[in-house]
């Protein structure tokens, strides 16, 4: 019994002493959190490109792709507005907007949906979709071609 307790304590200390300290690594959020009312207000008479990601915040995989959208938002923060909608909290709104799968990305300008992309996109695919709409050249680094976002 004593050996079991000592083993348990060593295991416990090993696990918690090896944990990475993330207190100083706060990631800035560049995504606006939208609902039906704020979405309608934002897209009305807005001539700036808005990219809205529809995600399920309760899903870890969706949160991964939401973080990719956030990284992209950091890159384009001066020229594009980025937002996200949690489909669990806004189920009726997502259904009205014909969101069939998550993640879904909608590119909106002047209240018109320019493009809608369904499914998982890595950062390179997202950058290329943005460059296609905005005619902005995306610099592709060789190491990003094989990056596993």
Residue, then its C-alpha position, 0 to 999 in steps of 0.5 A: x500500500x505504501x509503495x502504491x502511495x509513493x508511486x501515485x505521488x511521484x506520478x502526480x508530481x511528474x504530470x503537474x511539474x511538466x505542464x506548460x505554463x500558458x498564463x503568459x501566452x494569451x492569444x488576442x481574439x480578432x473575431x467579433x462574436x455575432x448573433x442575429x441582431x449584431x450580424x444584421x446590423x454589421x452587414x447592412x450598408x457595409x462596403x468593407x469585406x466581412x468574413x463570417x465563420x460559423x462554428x460549433x464552439x462546443x466542438x474541439x475540432x471546430x475550435x481549431x478551425x476557429x483559431x485558424x480564422x483568428x490567425x488569418x484575422x490578425x494578418x488582415x485586421x486592417x482591411x477585413x472584418x472577421x466574425x464568428x457565429x456559434x451555431x449552437x447558441x444561434x441555431x435558428x439563425x444558422x438554419x435560416x442562413x442554410x448552414x448545413x455543416x460547420x465550419x462554414x465561411x461566408x464572404x460578405x460585402x455590401x450585404x451580398x454573399x460573395x462566396x460561401x465555403x463549407x468544411x475545414x480550411x487550413x490557413x493557406x486555403x483561407x488566404x487564397x480564398x481571400x486573395x481571390x475575392x480581394x485581388x490581394x497577392x498572398x505570399x506563400x512561404x514554402x514551409x506553409x505548403x506542408x504545414x499542418x494547421 
